[in-house]
Every structure is written in C-alpha cells, then in structure tokens.
C-alpha cells in the first residue's frame, strides 16, 4: 500500500472492510486477535492500529512498536488474497 492509498483509506473512514483501532491503551493481544478473526470471518479487510475512529493517526503504543515472537510479525506482512478468494 502506498502512502497515498493509506491516506485515502483513512479519509474514507471505517467500513465493513476498514477498521481503525486506537492503541493508546494499549490494545491487548486478545483484542487484536479478536479483531483480526472478525475481519477474516467476514469480507476480509484492513486493520489500521494506531488510528482513531475519527481518522486521526495517533501511532502505536510503545509496547507494540517492536514485533514480538508471539505475533509472528503478522502486522508487518500485508495480506494479499488469492484470486477468487473472499479476502
């Protein structure tokens, strides 16, 4: 995703396939997993952690800025659905 595409996604707001989550709390691993599973069980989509519901980019909580072994770095690998898949 290019910076321009990211800005357009944020400007479009949340939808069935775009989810913004604040990480100021920070989000727990369980919350992140639940969100990813919900997206996977629907139409698929894009999760932007560190973006508020109103589209303000507030960034990641310091504890989430470095990939951990637990997450496998899933937040760093973009999902590219296979042709004909639901997302």
ChimeraX attribute file (.defattr): number of C-alpha atoms within 10 A of each C-alpha:
attribute: neighborCount
match mode: 1-to-1
recipient: residues
	/A:1	8
	/A:2	7
	/A:3	8
	/A:4	9
	/A:5	10
	/A:6	12
	/A:7	12
	/A:8	11
	/A:9	18
	/A:10	21
	/A:11	12
	/A:12	11
	/A:13	14
	/A:14	19
	/A:15	11
	/A:16	11
	/A:17	14
	/A:18	16
	/A:19	21
	/A:20	21
	/A:21	22
	/A:22	20
	/A:23	21
	/A:24	15
	/A:25	8
	/A:26	15
	/A:27	17
	/A:28	11
	/A:29	12
	/A:30	9
	/A:31	12
	/A:32	16
	/A:33	12
	/A:34	12
	/A:35	15
	/A:36	16
	/A:37	12
	/A:38	13
	/A:39	19
	/A:40	15
	/A:41	11
	/A:42	12
	/A:43	12
	/A:44	19
	/A:45	18
	/A:46	19
	/A:47	18
	/A:48	21
	/A:49	21
	/A:50	21
	/A:51	20
	/A:52	20
	/A:53	14
	/A:54	11
	/A:55	19
	/A:56	13
	/A:57	16
	/A:58	14
	/A:59	16
	/A:60	19
	/A:61	15
	/A:62	10
	/A:63	11
	/A:64	17
	/A:65	9
	/A:66	9
	/A:67	13
	/A:68	11
	/A:69	8
	/A:70	8
	/A:71	12
	/A:72	10
	/A:73	11
	/A:74	12
	/A:75	13
	/A:76	9
	/A:77	8
	/A:78	9
	/A:79	12
	/A:80	8
	/A:81	10
	/A:82	8
	/A:83	7
	/A:84	6
	/A:85	9
	/A:86	12
	/A:87	17
